[in-house]
Amino acid sequence: MEIDLSEKVALVTGAAGGIGAAVARTLAASGAAVVVTDLEARAEDAGKLVAEIERDGGQAEFRALDVSEESAWQAVMQHVAETYGGLDVLVNNAGVVLVKPVEEVSLEEFQWITGINVGGAFLGVRHALPVMKKRAAARPAGGSIINFSSAMGIKGYPYGSMYSLTKGAIRLFSKSIALEFADLGYNIRVNSIHPGLVDTAMVEQESEELSALGAMGTSTPDEMRQAFQALNPLGRLGTPQELANAVLFLASDLSSFVTGSEMTVDGGETAA
Ligand SMILES: NC(=O)c1ccc[n+]([C@@H]2O[C@H](COP(=O)([O-])OP(=O)(O)OC[C@H]3O[C@@H](n4cnc5c(N)ncnc54)[C@H](O)[C@@H]3O)[C@@H](O)[C@H]2O)c1
């Protein structure tokens, strides 16, 4: 069965590169009109992505959005309402990582990572709801919110306590609002996605910073990358496209009975 998103409008955060870019490309290739958002500083990469999507016959546009800024969410959602008349799919993908022993983490760093990883998803849900609700009520398949958590939102890992704290929060935030929206009859499903190690700039950063700390007996980024690959039973890093495939399912009507779930896409890392 071919997945058809041609009636849907989707917004993806942190979509200038990495997993978010693959998600935007994949949703657009299935027919969705995609609002590609990321920091203003990433406008050039985002612009290239939009041009690529349009060249392939898809529909996309870039809007600058720092997910930790409430006024930016308000402006983007007003634009979405005026331009598209509503929103069907929200993908809260933007995220940052902090690699540090907890005893060295400052309050400013704690506030920075929670502001983006948790605050960003909360503000996204808060400001997307008015734009999603009417449309979801009018359509049998309803709306879909997909929040990026992590394998690190299920299991603990050394030097990643701040990141795990934010990703664990996303897991239960997603389940709670999935139940709440069902109870309120909103017809909006909410699920969290839990990637294992995926080959993006984030893993590059983690390889450098963890090996500098000597984590898992490593001393170079290459050694850390090898150690990462050995962390899951499939023995490799995931690709951004493999995550985009899971988002495509959760965004589509094929997942109409799926809400409150935590979808692991991690090569078996959390099963072990
Ligand atoms: N790569 C992995 O191994 C991995 C594993 C588990 C979970 N994740 C999660 O998947 C999601 C995507 O990760 P990725 O690997 O593609 O990372 P990435 O670093 O390649 O991309 C993250 C994107 O978020 C954007 N961003 C950062 N701060 C932002 C802000 N304040 N507002 C808006 N955008 C902002 C960045 O500009 C970037 O485009 C993140 O939520 C991440 O935590 C990634």
The ligand as an SDF file (V2000), in Angstrom:
LIG
                    3D

 44 48  0  0  0  0  0  0  0  0999 V2000
   21.6330   11.2700   16.0430 N   0  0  0  0  0  0  0  0  0  0  0  0
   21.3350   10.4620   17.0270 C   0  0  0  0  0  0  0  0  0  0  0  0
   22.0780    9.4800   17.2720 O   0  0  0  0  0  0  0  0  0  0  0  0
   20.0950   10.6340   17.8640 C   0  0  0  0  0  0  0  0  0  0  0  0
   19.8080    9.6370   18.8040 C   0  0  0  0  0  0  0  0  0  0  0  0
   18.6660    9.7620   19.5890 C   0  0  0  0  0  0  0  0  0  0  0  0
   17.8450   10.8540   19.4420 C   0  0  0  0  0  0  0  0  0  0  0  0
   18.1550   11.8250   18.5340 N   0  0  0  0  0  0  0  0  0  0  0  0
   17.2450   12.9650   18.4430 C   0  0  0  0  0  0  0  0  0  0  0  0
   16.8200   13.1370   17.1100 O   0  0  0  0  0  0  0  0  0  0  0  0
   16.5710   14.5240   16.8480 C   0  0  0  0  0  0  0  0  0  0  0  0
   17.3630   14.9620   15.6260 C   0  0  0  0  0  0  0  0  0  0  0  0
   18.7520   14.7570   15.8880 O   0  0  0  0  0  0  0  0  0  0  0  0
   19.8930   14.8050   14.7680 P   0  0  0  0  0  0  0  0  0  0  0  0
   20.7830   13.6600   15.0420 O   0  0  0  0  0  0  0  0  0  0  0  0
   19.3110   14.9900   13.4440 O   0  0  0  0  0  0  0  0  0  0  0  0
   20.6710   16.1180   15.2730 O   0  0  0  0  0  0  0  0  0  0  0  0
   21.3860   17.2570   14.4320 P   0  0  0  0  0  0  0  0  0  0  0  0
   22.2820   17.9360   15.4140 O   0  0  0  0  0  0  0  0  0  0  0  0
   21.9580   16.7110   13.1840 O   0  0  0  0  0  0  0  0  0  0  0  0
   20.1510   18.2030   14.0530 O   0  0  0  0  0  0  0  0  0  0  0  0
   19.4360   18.9060   15.0450 C   0  0  0  0  0  0  0  0  0  0  0  0
   18.7540   20.0890   14.3870 C   0  0  0  0  0  0  0  0  0  0  0  0
   18.1020   20.8520   15.4100 O   0  0  0  0  0  0  0  0  0  0  0  0
   18.3630   22.2170   15.1690 C   0  0  0  0  0  0  0  0  0  0  0  0
   18.2510   22.9890   16.4040 N   0  0  0  0  0  0  0  0  0  0  0  0
   19.0990   23.0510   17.4540 C   0  0  0  0  0  0  0  0  0  0  0  0
   18.6410   23.9180   18.3740 N   0  0  0  0  0  0  0  0  0  0  0  0
   17.4640   24.3990   17.9060 C   0  0  0  0  0  0  0  0  0  0  0  0
   16.5190   25.3250   18.3900 C   0  0  0  0  0  0  0  0  0  0  0  0
   16.6770   25.9520   19.5700 N   0  0  0  0  0  0  0  0  0  0  0  0
   15.4220   25.5920   17.6400 N   0  0  0  0  0  0  0  0  0  0  0  0
   15.2490   24.9840   16.4430 C   0  0  0  0  0  0  0  0  0  0  0  0
   16.1150   24.1080   15.9220 N   0  0  0  0  0  0  0  0  0  0  0  0
   17.2120   23.8220   16.6510 C   0  0  0  0  0  0  0  0  0  0  0  0
   19.7680   22.2600   14.5930 C   0  0  0  0  0  0  0  0  0  0  0  0
   20.0230   23.4730   13.8810 O   0  0  0  0  0  0  0  0  0  0  0  0
   19.7540   21.0310   13.6950 C   0  0  0  0  0  0  0  0  0  0  0  0
   19.3280   21.3120   12.3810 O   0  0  0  0  0  0  0  0  0  0  0  0
   16.9720   15.2710   18.1280 C   0  0  0  0  0  0  0  0  0  0  0  0
   15.8390   15.4960   18.9270 O   0  0  0  0  0  0  0  0  0  0  0  0
   17.8930   14.2860   18.8240 C   0  0  0  0  0  0  0  0  0  0  0  0
   17.9600   14.5000   20.2040 O   0  0  0  0  0  0  0  0  0  0  0  0
   19.2560   11.7350   17.7350 C   0  0  0  0  0  0  0  0  0  0  0  0
  1  2  1  0
  2  3  2  0
  2  4  1  0
  4  5  1  0
  4 44  2  0
  5  6  2  0
  6  7  1  0
  7  8  2  0
  8  9  1  0
  8 44  1  0
  9 10  1  0
  9 42  1  0
 10 11  1  0
 11 12  1  0
 11 40  1  0
 12 13  1  0
 13 14  1  0
 14 15  2  0
 14 16  1  0
 14 17  1  0
 17 18  1  0
 18 19  2  0
 18 20  1  0
 18 21  1  0
 21 22  1  0
 22 23  1  0
 23 24  1  0
 23 38  1  0
 24 25  1  0
 25 26  1  0
 25 36  1  0
 26 27  1  0
 26 35  1  0
 27 28  2  0
 28 29  1  0
 29 30  1  0
 29 35  2  0
 30 31  1  0
 30 32  2  0
 32 33  1  0
 33 34  2  0
 34 35  1  0
 36 37  1  0
 36 38  1  0
 38 39  1  0
 40 41  1  0
 40 42  1  0
 42 43  1  0
M  CHG  2   8   1  16  -1
M  END
$$$$
